[in-house]
Each structure stands twice: as structure tokens, then as C-alpha cells.
Amino acid sequence: MEPLLYIADLEKQVMDDFHLGPINLKLEPGTITALIGNNGSGKSTLLKTIMNLVKPDHGNIKIDNMFVHGENENWKRLVAYQPQTIIGWDAFTGEMLKKLIAPLYPDWDEALFQKMVELFEVPLGKKFAKLSQGVQQKLNLALTIPRNAPLLILDEPTSFMDIPSKKLLIDLLVEWMESGNRSILIASHQIDDIKKLSDYLFVLHNGKMLGHFEKEELTSTYARYWLRDSLSDTRIPGEVTREDRMIISDNPMETEAYLEAKGIQWSNRSSLELDDIITILLNNKKM
Amino acid sequence: MNNWRYAFEITKLELQKSIYNILLAYLVTGLFMAVFITQLPSYLEEGTAFIDFLFLTVFGLSPLIPKPKSFETQHINYRFIASPMVVMQQHLALNHDTIIKSRLIIHSIYTFPVQLIGLIAIYFATPLFSILSVGSFISFVAMWLSLSFLSGYLVPRLSLGVRGFWVSNSGLSIILIILCVLLFFFIIMVHSLSGHGIVYWSIMIAKELPILVTGVSIILIMISYILWNSKMKKVLNTISYS
């Protein structure tokens, strides 16, 4: 299947002290990818580069086979982007913003917009600048998701939201994805968003790409063992980290084969939670 | 043509929210024009540098007209200025040409109507009426509007974004001081070398060479549109909003 978003060898030097990339990424239609990384890892810069708001030094980005940094700008209708920081909306009310934004997207879903406004209790007659951060974020989402663009890019969509609203949003996004030919790329630090929504995880660390993982596969890759006896200092195959008699492995098959061969028994084996795995990946060190 | 229509559609709300500032811009320009009307007879006889300065300010320094805070070109990031409206438009499904045209529309509405009406008022309310024929007056108008286009398009250009030291507060202050000094120096030089001011000479040139002046002015307007347009496209293709 042709990827909806295709990024190849993307690199960008930001100021003197931050280098993003090289990044390679393909997003298939019908998938949700969580963009994960430590603070300052370049998540927002990557999303802005996809939107042609930041120009890359090297590499290519294609949306539906159109170069984002080329002459043809028709790809813009295929993307709905919710930025983390909203600039330029302050003077307008929600109603005015809708009048401005909706006509730009041929598949604008008015019913979904009204539904979101009602669910999130967004006052459309109030100036954007006078709304709380949480309500601003809700309005921003209500003006982004109904664009019904094939690619939805969300940058920290729930960072200021209350818990019930987060749940509502997750349900809305799941429902929105049901048409099948859409993709979401979501930058988030919220583990619940990542757990409930994502099919794939794209992990960045200080601008470098750590990997693009299928979520279920990633969780099945890691296992935690509690051993009956103390261990020698020798490193066990697959071992990522150890603490007293507990070890974590990113290759359970190799680890178990080694332990069995050495006659080392374990009293318990469990899977790791996704947040533990992400922590291991991001810290890039033994827990 | 379609891009002009889109550009107009997306500027409607901004215009609606800018109405008081547009009226203020018209009022200030109108006041300046009123000064010209009262001072022009004595200016034509004695020639005061102050009138030249005012005239050049109205037609050459329209970038100084204040916009509402939410739309004015301002610091978005460290040493990066842009209009928040442009940043917003860049997030939406709008092509670069439409964004540029929307900035041109906004700038033109702030300046063009009041400048044109002001010049017509000066013509009919001062001795200019007896000095310039209608044809010569048209060339006079074309000359000053071409200056307005040439320098005024700096406003939409800046609104798209500028990065670097020169857009820091210190950089902008230095530029403003240098501009004012150069402007004063230029006005004083013309007065001391020729005995008359810039506005006086523009009237005389329009009177003597109306067709040439009109032609050159129209060419200047076209060149300034093409150059600024191409410059703005280049900016949108290269600048990073980060």
C-alpha cells in the first residue's frame, strides 16, 4: 500500500545546538502512530517540518506522493494540523474561526464540529484569547478533527485537558478512524493516549530516531524475570537492565535459552508495561 | 484569479476586526492631508522641509501605521518577527500565493483609498488645481502612489517573517534611526541644492512631463509588485516558523 506520509533521510539543524535526524518514516492509511520522545527531542520540529513550517536541510517528505517542499501545494488539503502553540487566533471567536477554517476543507464535517463543541462545552461566542488553556485546546481540536483530512497531525492534544475530556477525545478519535483510510500522527507524553490509541510508536531521543515500532510487537519483545538465585556479573543475552535478582530482557527467547542452559531458574516472568518500555528506550540505559 | 478570491475571503474577518485601526489610519492620513491643504500655498512660495517630511512619511513610511495587536508583525520567537495571522494561515490549507495576496489586500486597504482621496482633496482645495491640468495631476498621483507601493510592500513582506539580529529591539531601533537620519539628510540636501523641496519638484516634473512621469510610475508600480511578490514567495519557501 502507498504510504500516506513518507519521510526519507530528513535532517535539520536547529540553532547551533540541536540536530534533528536522520529521520525515516512511513505512515500507512488506517494507522495511528504516536510520536514519543524526551522533552526537546524534536517532536514538534518534526511535525512542523512535515507541515513545511520548518525547511529541512536534507531529505524528502511526501504526502500522498506529493513533495511537501515542492511547488505543488495541493497536499495541504490532505493534512489537518493541530499545533501545540496556537498563534493568530486570539482576536477571533470560535464561530469566526470556524467561518475561516471550514471552507478551506472540502470534507469539513459540520455535524462532528457541533458534536465536539457540545461535548467539550466550548463557548463559540467568546474570544479565543479569553478562553482557558484547556478550552482553547478543545476548540483547537474541534476545528481540526472535522476537517476530515486523510492525515491528522496532533501535537500534544491533551496536555491541558481535564480527565473526562481526554477520554471523550480518545473515543472521538477511535470513531473518527473507523472510515479506514485515515491516519493519525500524534505527539504525546500522555501514556494513556499512547496505550489506547496508537498502533505504532515512533521514538525520538535528542533529535535522533530510536525506532518505529509496532506497539503490540514492542510489548511482547520485553519481559521481566525474577530469578531464584543471585546472578554472577556476566551479562545475560537480551539483558537490558538488572536489579538484584530481577532482570529485564528485550529478547526473552535468547534470555530463557541461556538461563535454561546454565540451570538458572526463575520464579516469575511478566510482561512490561508500555511506559516502562518507553522509559527504557528513551533513557537508553539499564533500569 | 481564484487565489485573489480566496485571499479576500480569508482577509474578511481580519478586516472586520481591524476596522477601528483602519479608520485610525485614515484619520491620521486625513489629518496630514489637511496640513498639506493649509500649508501648500506657503510651501510653494517659501518651501518648508517639514511639509516634505510629512509627505514622504504619508507615502513612504506607511509601514509605521499601527495594526491591532493580534495582527501586527511582532516577535513570535527569539529574533523572529512575523504577523500572527500569517503563522495561522501557514497552518491551514492555503497556498503561498493566497497568503501573499491576503497580505497585499490588507496593506492596500490600510493605505490606498485614503492616499488617493487625500491627493484628490489636495488638488481641488489648493492652488495645485491651477498649476496642474487633470492629466498632469494624474501623473502626480501616479508618482506618489508608486512610492507608496514601492516602499509600502515592505509591510506585507515583513509580516511573512524575518529572522536575525536586525529584528531584535536593538536592531529595529538602529534601522529606524538610520532611516530618519537619511530621510532628513535627503530632504535638507534637496532644499539646499535646489532652493525647493521634493513635493515642489514632483509637482513641476508632473507638470512638464506628465506622460513620461505616468509611464515611469506605472512601470515602477508593476516592477515593485513583481519584485516584492517574487521576494515574498522566496521568503515563504525558505523561512522556518520554529
Interface residues (C-beta under 8 A of the other chain):
Chain A: V14 T45 K48 M51 L53 V54 K55 E73 K76 R77 V79 Y81 P83 I87 G88 W89 D90 A91 F92 M96 K99 L100 I101 P103 L104 Y105 A129 R147 A149
Chain B: E9 I10 L13 K17 P68 S70 F71 I76 S83 P84 M85 V86 V87 M88 Q89 Q90 H91 L92 A93 L94 N95 H96 N237 T238 I239 S240 Y241 S242
